[in-house]
């Protein structure tokens, strides 16, 4: 069995503005850094074998707060990149062509972002990564630090749910999700934990 802890990065200014971030390197704001510190404190006593992160600053910095108490180095993995939104990146929903945005809300699995990728592309790379790390880290706990949409797709994959269900999955900034893999079978153990952010 391999145990996984999936963490969404802390808050950025673009999260507050509801802009599509994607592959753009948007840094954590002060709230996001404080949230990342809380995640690190919360997981400080959890034995961790490795920490992998999407290779942008908002995820790498969040991961470094987790890694520091364990004297681990954060390993960037391209499979954990956010969905490539193509020419939607940097835009708010009101700036997207209305028909396209309506399809995104109704049937997101049908959307292929102009100049970007699809949900099926992201799902395929995530499932492959989890299988690889399960084999590498048998009987260990590893952390994955990534993005909102990546977390939603991953949860759908774990539950064998259609990717059109992503909008029914909540992933708050700096939330924690827990799942395990045993003989290729997924077990979701915790979803969107945020109690650590409310501790005094």
Buried (B, 14 or more C-beta within 10 A) or exposed (E): EBBBBBBBBBBBBBBEEEBBBBBBEBBBBEBBBBBBBBBBBBBEEEEBBBBBBBBBBBBBBBBBBBBEBBEBEBBBBEBBBBBBBBEBBBBEEEEBEEEEBEEBEEEBBEBEBEEBBBBEBBBBBBBEBBEEBBEEBEEBBBBBBBBBBBBBBBBBBBBEBEBBBBEEBEBBBBBBBBBBBEEEEBEEEEBBBBEBBEEE
